[in-house]
Amino acid sequence: YAYGIGRADGIQLVGEDVDGFLDVHVETAQELPAGTSVMYIPSDVILSSNRAIAEFGRLEEAESLLQANGVENEMREFYLMLKILVELEKGEESPYYHYFNGLPRFFANGPSMTPFCYRC
């Protein structure tokens, strides 16, 4: 796999049509002992707020604005979202493009709904 991502022998992704939608899941093609790591993801390809802060540096003006609005406890989420937006802006040039492209575009669960949605 690209970017150093790997999987254990015998692990495979399997896709099947479920009600007109592609459902993808992981299966093993052989017995694996309990506790076997089935996938390896290098730390440098994981999106995290710590890595975003290291990449962008501290953004004092943005941090001051978050503090002024009483949401300084959301600082880490701000940096992670900033990293995601920067990578989305890169489009196909981003190493995360295929990951982002595989995410759902529509959410119909409680956490994704606004108060307006609950009134409908």
N, C-alpha and C positions, 0 to 999 in steps of 0.2 A: 504493500500500500504506500501511498504517497505520504510525505511528511513524517515518516518513521512510525506510522500507525501500523500495528500488526495484530494478528489474531492467532489463537492456538490452532494446531492441526485438528481437523475434523469439525471446525465451526464453519457454518455457511449461512448466508442470508437466503431466505426462501420467500418468494412472492406468490400470492394467489389472488384471484379476483373474488371479492366479497361484495355482493350487491352492486357491481359496477365500479368498485374502487379497488385499487391495488393495496393489499394488506401485506406488509413485509414483517417477517419475524426471524428469529435466530433459531437454528436447529443444530444438533450435533450429529455427525455422521459416524461417530464412534463413541465408545464409553470414555468418559473423562472422570478421573478421581475427584472426589469432593474437595473443594478448595482450589481447584485449578483455575488460574487466571485465563480467561477466554479472550481478552483483548488488552492491548497495550496502547496507551495514548501518551506520547511524550509531553512533559509539562509545558514545553514551549509552544504547543499548539492549542492549549486550553485557554479559553477566554476567561480572564479573571480581573477583578478590580486592581489587585496588586500589580499585575503586569501592565494594565492600562496606565496606572499612575507612574510606573517606571518609564513607560514609553512617552507619555505626554508631559511629565513633570507636574508639579503642583500648579493648578490654575487658580491663583489667588483671587482674581476677580469673581470667578464663578463660585468658589468656595464662600466668599464673603456674601454673595447674593443668596446662597442656600442658607447660610447662618442667619441673615437678616429676615428670611422668611420662615425661620423656625424649623427647618428641615435638615439641620446639620447631621442628623443621624442617618440621612440618606446619601451621604457623601460617596460611599463606595459604590452604590447603585448608579450614581451620576457618572462616575468614571467608567463603569462597565458599559452603560448605555452609550456614552460617548464613543467608546471603542467599537461597539456594534454599529453605530451610525457611520463612523469613518470607514469601516469595512464594507458596509452596504453601499456606500457611495463609490467605492472602488469597483463595484460590479464584478465582472468576470476576472478582473485582475487580482481580486482578493483570494487568498488561500482558503477562506471560509465560504466562498461563493456557493459551492455545491451543498454545503451544510445548510446555509440560509435558504437556498432554493428548495430544499427538501422539507422545510417547515410548513405547517398549515398556514393558509392565508385567511381563514375564517375560524373564529372561535365562538361556540355557542354554549359555553359553560358559565356557571355562576360568577367565578372570579373575573371573567372578561366582560361582564355586563355592567352597564352604568345604571344609576338609579332610574333613569328614564326607561331602560329596557324592562326593569321589574314591574313598571306600571302598565306595560302593554299586555 
